[in-house]
Amino acid sequence: MSGARDRDVMYDKNGREKNKIEQGVLYLVATPIGNLSDLSERAIKVLSEVDFIAAEDTRNTAKLLSYLGVSKPMVSYYQHNRTERGEVICERLKAGESCALVTDAGTPAISDPGEDLVRLCAENGIRVTFIPGACAAIAALALSGLFTGRFAFEGFVSGAKGERKKRLNELASEERTLIFYEAPHHLINTLNDFYLAFGNRKIALCRELTKLNEEIIRTTLSEAIEYYKTNSPRGEYVLVVEGGEKQKDDFWVSLTPIQHVEHYIKNGMDKSSAIKAAAKDRGVPKNEIYKEVIKQ
C-alpha cells in the first residue's frame, strides 16, 4: 500500500476484492476535522491506492499522508485554480487514472470548490464516488441540542454588508434549523447581524470539534453577544441557530427593517411609533430598528 500500514486484502464470496480502486474514477474522501483517528479504513485504502491526490492544500495533506505512512503524487486544487486544474484532473481521469479529492478538513465539495470538479466530471461522464467521514456541519447539528429533523446549511454568509443583510433578512422566516460557518475575526459582527435579523433565538456555537479543546456553547444570541464582549473568539466556528416560528401570514416577513417601518408610516404612524411597532413584530429591541432607520 505504498508504505501504508499493512492490511489484509478482503474478498467477497465470489472471490472479488472488496473496495478495489477503479481506474478513471474520482473519489471524494472525507478527512478528519480534528481527530486523526476518525479516518476510516476505507478512506486510508483509497488514499493509499489511487494514482494521485487532488488537495486543497498539499502541505496539510502531506502531513496526513505522513501520519498514515503513505506517499502519493499530489496536485493542488483550490478556489483560485479550480477552473484550470479541474480540466487537467478530468483529462487524467479520462486517460484511466484514479484520483482522490480531499479538502483541508471534512467533506470535499461541501462549501468547497470541489463542487465544481464534481460538476465537471458529471458533464464529462466521469464516475464520481464518495468515501464518507467527518463533516463539521453535521457534527455541530447533532451536538446543538436544537431540532435536527429539518435543517438548512448556509455555509459562510457573504462578507458584502448589503448582500449579507439581505440574505439574513430572507432567512428570518425560515422555520428549519440554520447552520453557518464563521471565522473567529468575523464572529462578533455575525452574531450582531443574526440578532438584528432573527431576534433573540437559541444558538449553539461549536468550535474545535473532535479536538482536545472541543467547546459547545448552547445559549441565546443576546447572551452570546455579551459573552464575546469579554472572551475573544478562537478557532473556526460552526453556528447552529434555532429556526423561526411558524408565521401566521405576517405581512412583514419579506420586508427589510427599513421597509417594515415605512409600511407603518404610510399607514399613518409617526416614525417613533412605526419603529416601536416594527421592533415588536420582529421581537428585537426598538433601538436596533432605530439604528437601521437612521443609516439611510
Secondary structure per residue as TSV (DSSP state, phi and psi in degrees):
chain	resnum	aa	ss	phi	psi
A	1	M	-	360.0	43.9
A	2	S	T	52.5	41.1
A	3	G	T	93.1	-4.4
A	4	A	S	-72.1	166.8
A	5	R	-	-59.3	138.8
A	6	D	-	-65.7	136.5
A	7	R	-	-139.7	146.6
A	8	D	-	-72.8	136.9
A	9	V	-	-75.6	131.9
A	10	M	-	-99.8	142.0
A	11	Y	B	-127.1	150.3
A	12	D	-	-85.3	-177.0
A	13	K	T	-67.4	-15.7
A	14	N	T	-96.8	8.1
A	15	G	S	83.4	10.9
A	16	R	-	-90.7	139.6
A	17	E	B	-66.7	130.6
A	18	K	T	-76.7	141.0
A	19	N	T	58.6	33.5
A	20	K	-	-66.3	137.5
A	21	I	-	-73.4	127.4
A	22	E	-	-101.2	144.6
A	23	Q	T	-75.4	149.3
A	24	G	T	72.6	21.5
A	25	V	E	-118.7	138.4
A	26	L	E	-95.6	123.2
A	27	Y	E	-102.7	120.6
A	28	L	E	-88.7	112.9
A	29	V	E	-111.7	114.4
A	30	A	-	-74.4	132.5
A	31	T	B	-113.5	163.6
A	32	P	-	-59.1	146.1
A	33	I	S	-95.7	2.3
A	34	G	S	-179.6	-49.8
A	35	N	-	-97.6	113.6
A	36	L	G	-63.7	-20.9
A	37	S	G	-70.5	-10.0
A	38	D	G	-79.7	-6.9
A	39	L	S	-72.6	129.2
A	40	S	-	-77.5	161.9
A	41	E	H	-61.0	-39.3
A	42	R	H	-67.1	-39.4
A	43	A	H	-62.7	-41.2
A	44	I	H	-63.6	-41.1
A	45	K	H	-61.4	-44.3
A	46	V	H	-63.6	-48.3
A	47	L	H	-61.4	-30.3
A	48	S	H	-78.3	-26.1
A	49	E	H	-116.1	-12.7
A	50	V	S	-67.3	162.9
A	51	D	S	-71.8	-36.9
A	52	F	E	-156.5	164.7
A	53	I	E	-120.8	131.4
A	54	A	E	-99.6	120.9
A	55	A	E	-126.1	143.6
A	56	E	S	-62.0	-43.4
A	57	D	-	-137.5	108.3
A	58	T	H	-63.1	-26.2
A	59	R	H	-68.0	-44.2
A	60	N	H	-65.7	-42.6
A	61	T	H	-67.4	-32.8
A	62	A	H	-60.3	-35.9
A	63	K	H	-66.3	-41.0
A	64	L	H	-64.7	-45.4
A	65	L	H	-63.5	-36.6
A	66	S	H	-63.3	-41.1
A	67	Y	H	-60.9	-36.4
A	68	L	H	-83.3	-12.1
A	69	G	T	75.4	30.8
A	70	V	-	-111.5	138.9
A	71	S	-	-124.2	116.5
A	72	K	-	-140.1	147.1
A	73	P	-	-63.4	140.6
A	74	M	E	-128.0	150.7
A	75	V	E	-127.6	146.0
A	76	S	E	-82.0	140.1
A	77	Y	-	-143.0	108.1
A	78	Y	-	-145.8	-175.6
A	79	Q	T	-52.3	-43.7
A	80	H	T	-90.1	-6.8
A	81	N	T	-124.4	11.3
A	82	R	H	-62.9	-32.6
A	83	T	H	-69.0	-53.7
A	84	E	H	-66.7	-48.2
A	85	R	H	-69.5	-31.1
A	86	G	H	-60.0	-40.9
A	87	E	H	-63.2	-40.6
A	88	V	H	-64.4	-44.6
A	89	I	H	-62.8	-43.3
A	90	C	H	-61.9	-40.5
A	91	E	H	-62.2	-40.3
A	92	R	H	-66.9	-37.9
A	93	L	H	-65.6	-41.6
A	94	K	H	-62.2	-30.7
A	95	A	T	-78.4	-3.3
A	96	G	T	107.3	2.4
A	97	E	-	-81.5	158.9
A	98	S	-	-109.1	147.1
A	99	C	E	-139.0	140.0
A	100	A	E	-106.1	128.1
A	101	L	E	-101.1	126.8
A	102	V	E	-130.3	149.5
A	103	T	-	-103.2	177.2
A	104	D	S	-60.0	-39.6
A	105	A	S	-160.1	134.4
A	106	G	B	94.6	-153.1
A	107	T	-	-95.1	120.5
A	108	P	T	-66.3	151.3
A	109	A	T	80.7	-0.9
A	110	I	S	-105.8	111.3
A	111	S	S	52.5	47.7
A	112	D	S	-156.3	145.9
A	113	P	T	-62.2	-11.3
A	114	G	H	-57.9	-23.7
A	115	E	H	-61.3	-33.1
A	116	D	H	-67.3	-38.2
A	117	L	H	-68.6	-39.8
A	118	V	H	-61.6	-43.8
A	119	R	H	-62.3	-43.0
A	120	L	H	-63.7	-40.9
A	121	C	H	-63.4	-41.6
A	122	A	H	-61.8	-40.3
A	123	E	H	-66.8	-26.3
A	124	N	T	-102.1	9.3
A	125	G	T	69.4	25.2
A	126	I	-	-93.1	131.0
A	127	R	E	-70.3	135.8
A	128	V	E	-124.5	134.9
A	129	T	E	-132.6	165.7
A	130	F	E	-123.1	132.9
A	131	I	E	-108.4	102.3
A	132	P	-	-63.2	157.8
A	133	G	-	179.2	-149.9
A	134	A	-	-66.5	142.5
A	135	C	-	-144.1	116.8
A	136	A	H	-59.9	-38.5
A	137	A	H	-62.2	-45.8
A	138	I	H	-70.7	-38.6
A	139	A	H	-60.1	-45.2
A	140	A	H	-66.3	-41.4
A	141	L	H	-59.1	-45.5
A	142	A	H	-63.1	-32.2
A	143	L	H	-89.0	-9.8
A	144	S	S	-69.0	-29.7
A	145	G	-	79.9	4.7
A	146	L	S	-99.4	173.8
A	147	F	-	-63.3	128.1
A	148	T	-	-110.7	-4.1
A	149	G	S	-65.4	-34.6
A	150	R	S	-139.7	129.1
A	151	F	E	-147.9	162.1
A	152	A	E	-129.3	127.3
A	153	F	E	-95.3	122.4
A	154	E	E	-108.2	-12.5
A	155	G	E	63.2	-142.8
A	156	F	E	-82.8	130.8
A	157	V	-	-74.9	146.5
A	158	S	-	-53.8	141.0
A	159	G	S	-81.1	-17.1
A	160	A	S	-71.6	122.8
A	161	K	H	-56.1	-50.2
A	162	G	H	-63.5	-45.2
A	163	E	H	-65.2	-38.3
A	164	R	H	-62.2	-49.4
A	165	K	H	-64.9	-38.6
A	166	K	H	-60.9	-44.7
A	167	R	H	-66.3	-42.6
A	168	L	H	-66.0	-38.1
A	169	N	H	-64.2	-35.2
A	170	E	H	-65.4	-33.7
A	171	L	H	-81.6	-10.2
A	172	A	T	-58.8	-31.0
A	173	S	T	-92.7	1.0
A	174	E	-	-70.1	122.8
A	175	E	-	-85.4	-17.8
A	176	R	S	-76.1	154.5
A	177	T	E	-61.1	137.0
A	178	L	E	-107.5	138.6
A	179	I	E	-122.7	128.8
A	180	F	E	-129.3	153.9
A	181	Y	E	-103.9	147.1
A	182	E	E	-154.1	144.2
A	183	A	-	-84.4	153.2
A	184	P	G	-60.1	-36.4
A	185	H	G	-74.5	-10.0
A	186	H	G	-106.8	-6.7
A	187	L	H	-57.9	-48.7
A	188	I	H	-62.9	-44.3
A	189	N	H	-62.6	-38.8
A	190	T	H	-65.3	-42.7
A	191	L	H	-61.1	-40.9
A	192	N	H	-64.4	-40.6
A	193	D	H	-65.7	-39.2
A	194	F	H	-59.8	-45.8
A	195	Y	H	-62.2	-42.0
A	196	L	H	-66.3	-39.9
A	197	A	H	-82.3	-37.9
A	198	F	H	-103.8	-18.2
A	199	G	-	84.3	-166.7
A	200	N	S	-90.8	74.3
A	201	R	-	-89.0	166.6
A	202	K	E	-72.0	148.3
A	203	I	E	-147.0	145.4
A	204	A	E	-114.9	123.8
A	205	L	E	-105.2	115.8
A	206	C	E	-115.8	126.1
A	207	R	E	-139.5	156.8
A	208	E	S	54.4	39.1
A	209	L	T	-58.8	134.7
A	210	T	T	70.4	-1.1
A	211	K	S	-93.8	174.0
A	212	L	T	-60.0	-38.1
A	213	N	T	-99.1	30.6
A	214	E	-	-52.9	136.3
A	215	E	E	-139.2	129.9
A	216	I	E	-122.9	116.2
A	217	I	E	-107.8	114.4
A	218	R	E	-104.3	114.7
A	219	T	E	-156.2	-158.0
A	220	T	E	-114.7	165.4
A	221	L	H	-61.5	-42.5
A	222	S	H	-64.8	-39.6
A	223	E	H	-70.2	-35.3
A	224	A	H	-64.4	-41.9
A	225	I	H	-60.9	-44.0
A	226	E	H	-63.9	-42.0
A	227	Y	H	-60.3	-42.9
A	228	Y	T	-83.4	2.9
A	229	K	T	-72.7	-25.6
A	230	T	T	-121.4	-2.1
A	231	N	S	-127.6	120.6
A	232	S	-	-73.2	130.9
A	233	P	-	-62.3	140.7
A	234	R	-	-137.0	135.0
A	235	G	S	81.7	170.9
A	236	E	-	-79.4	141.0
A	237	Y	E	-112.1	146.2
A	238	V	E	-112.7	125.7
A	239	L	E	-110.1	122.2
A	240	V	E	-112.5	116.6
A	241	V	E	-114.0	134.9
A	242	E	-	-56.1	138.8
A	243	G	-	-70.6	163.0
A	244	G	-	-74.9	159.8
A	245	E	-	-71.7	152.1
A	246	K	-	-60.4	126.6
A	247	Q	-	-80.4	147.0
A	248	K	S	-108.7	65.0
A	249	D	S	54.0	36.5
A	250	D	-	-65.9	127.6
A	251	F	T	-66.1	-25.0
A	252	W	T	-92.3	-2.5
A	253	V	T	-61.3	-26.0
A	254	S	T	-98.4	4.6
A	255	L	S	-96.6	149.0
A	256	T	-	-75.3	164.3
A	257	P	H	-55.1	-39.4
A	258	I	H	-66.4	-44.3
A	259	Q	H	-63.4	-35.2
A	260	H	H	-60.9	-46.9
A	261	V	H	-64.4	-43.5
A	262	E	H	-61.5	-34.1
A	263	H	H	-58.9	-46.4
A	264	Y	H	-68.4	-36.6
A	265	I	H	-64.3	-41.8
A	266	K	H	-63.9	-23.6
A	267	N	T	-96.6	17.8
A	268	G	T	104.7	-3.8
A	269	M	-	-81.3	150.9
A	270	D	-	-77.6	166.8
A	271	K	H	-59.2	-43.7
A	272	S	H	-61.3	-44.4
A	273	S	H	-68.1	-36.7
A	274	A	H	-64.9	-40.8
A	275	I	H	-63.6	-43.3
A	276	K	H	-63.2	-42.1
A	277	A	H	-66.3	-42.2
A	278	A	H	-64.8	-39.3
A	279	A	H	-63.9	-40.8
A	280	K	H	-63.9	-43.8
A	281	D	H	-57.2	-43.5
A	282	R	H	-85.9	-12.2
A	283	G	T	72.6	33.2
A	284	V	S	-126.5	159.7
A	285	P	-	-61.3	144.3
A	286	K	H	-64.2	-26.5
A	287	N	H	-67.4	-24.7
A	288	E	H	-68.0	-41.1
A	289	I	H	-69.0	-40.5
A	290	Y	H	-58.1	-42.9
A	291	K	H	-59.1	-38.8
A	292	E	H	-67.7	-41.2
A	293	V	H	-65.8	-42.4
A	294	I	H	-74.1	-13.5
A	295	K	H	-73.7	-25.9
A	296	Q	-	-74.4	360.0
